[in-house]
């Protein structure tokens, strides 16, 4: 969701995880679509495949993940909505959007 929301707000963004699923959560897609945010082309990626040095900032969503090999500029401390009801995805998307808007 973070990648799509950031792009929707005009940022060049890419998201990845340490243990990505095989597909983007259906609830995440539903939340993005309900906000008229394009989810086309979103797919799970592993952090090892991202050139994180090419970005101005690296943000961790939190979720108890530690990436000692990557310089994390901000950790937003969000709860992972995986396996939770759609309301948890909506809350997470709200927090992501608030934080991105604060970045400028």
C-alpha positions as CSV (number, residue, x, y, z in Angstrom):
1,X,0.0,0.0,0.0
2,X,2.8,2.4,0.8
3,X,4.3,2.3,-2.6
4,X,0.9,2.9,-4.3
5,X,0.0,5.7,-1.9
6,X,3.3,7.4,-2.2
7,X,3.2,7.3,-6.0
8,X,-0.4,8.6,-5.9
9,X,0.9,11.6,-3.9
10,X,3.6,12.3,-6.5
11,X,6.6,10.5,-5.1
12,X,8.9,8.0,-6.8
13,X,8.6,5.1,-4.5
14,X,9.2,1.4,-4.2
15,X,8.3,-0.9,-1.3
16,X,9.8,-4.3,-0.4
17,X,9.8,-6.6,2.5
18,X,12.1,-9.1,4.3
19,X,9.6,-11.9,3.8
20,X,7.3,-10.9,1.0
21,X,4.2,-12.9,0.2
22,X,3.6,-14.3,-3.3
23,X,0.9,-11.7,-4.1
24,X,-0.4,-8.3,-2.8
25,X,-3.1,-8.8,-0.2
26,X,-6.6,-8.6,-1.6
27,X,-7.6,-6.3,1.3
28,X,-4.7,-3.9,0.4
29,X,-6.0,-3.8,-3.2
30,X,-9.5,-3.2,-2.0
31,X,-8.4,-0.3,0.2
32,X,-6.3,1.3,-2.6
33,X,-9.2,0.9,-5.1
34,X,-11.7,2.5,-2.6
35,X,-9.4,5.5,-2.6
36,X,-9.0,5.6,-6.4
37,X,-5.3,4.7,-6.0
38,X,-3.9,2.7,-8.9
39,X,-2.6,-0.7,-7.8
40,X,-1.7,-1.8,-11.3
41,X,1.7,-3.5,-11.4
42,X,2.1,-3.8,-7.6
43,X,3.8,-7.0,-6.6
44,X,5.7,-8.2,-3.6
45,X,9.4,-7.6,-3.7
46,X,12.3,-8.6,-1.4
47,X,14.5,-5.9,0.0
48,X,17.6,-7.6,-1.4
49,X,16.3,-6.7,-4.9
50,X,15.9,-3.0,-4.3
51,X,18.6,-0.4,-4.9
52,X,17.8,1.5,-1.8
53,X,20.8,3.8,-2.2
54,X,19.1,5.3,-5.3
55,X,16.3,6.8,-3.2
56,X,16.5,10.0,-1.1
57,X,15.0,8.3,1.9
58,X,14.4,4.8,3.2
59,X,11.4,4.3,5.5
60,X,10.6,1.3,7.5
61,X,6.9,0.6,8.2
62,X,8.0,-1.0,11.4
63,X,6.3,-4.3,11.9
64,X,9.3,-5.5,14.1
65,X,11.6,-5.8,11.1
66,X,15.3,-5.1,11.4
67,X,17.5,-4.6,8.3
68,X,21.1,-3.9,9.6
69,X,22.5,-3.7,6.0
70,X,20.1,-0.9,5.0
71,X,20.3,2.7,6.3
72,X,16.8,3.4,7.6
73,X,16.0,7.1,7.7
74,X,12.6,6.8,9.5
75,X,10.7,4.0,11.1
76,X,7.0,4.6,11.3
77,X,6.3,1.8,13.7
78,X,3.1,0.6,12.0
79,X,1.4,-2.6,12.8
80,X,1.3,-5.1,9.9
81,X,-2.4,-5.6,8.9
82,X,-1.6,-9.0,7.3
83,X,-4.3,-11.5,8.4
84,X,-6.4,-8.8,10.0
85,X,-9.8,-7.4,8.9
86,X,-10.1,-4.8,6.2
87,X,-10.5,-2.1,8.9
88,X,-6.8,-2.7,9.9
89,X,-5.8,-2.2,6.3
90,X,-7.8,1.1,6.2
91,X,-6.2,2.3,9.4
92,X,-2.7,1.4,8.2
93,X,-3.3,3.2,4.8
94,X,-4.5,6.3,6.8
95,X,-1.3,6.3,8.8
96,X,0.9,5.8,5.7
97,X,-0.8,8.7,3.9
98,X,-0.5,11.0,6.9
99,X,3.2,10.2,7.2
100,X,3.9,10.7,3.5
101,X,2.1,14.0,3.5
102,X,4.3,15.1,6.4
103,X,7.4,14.4,4.3
104,X,6.3,17.1,1.9
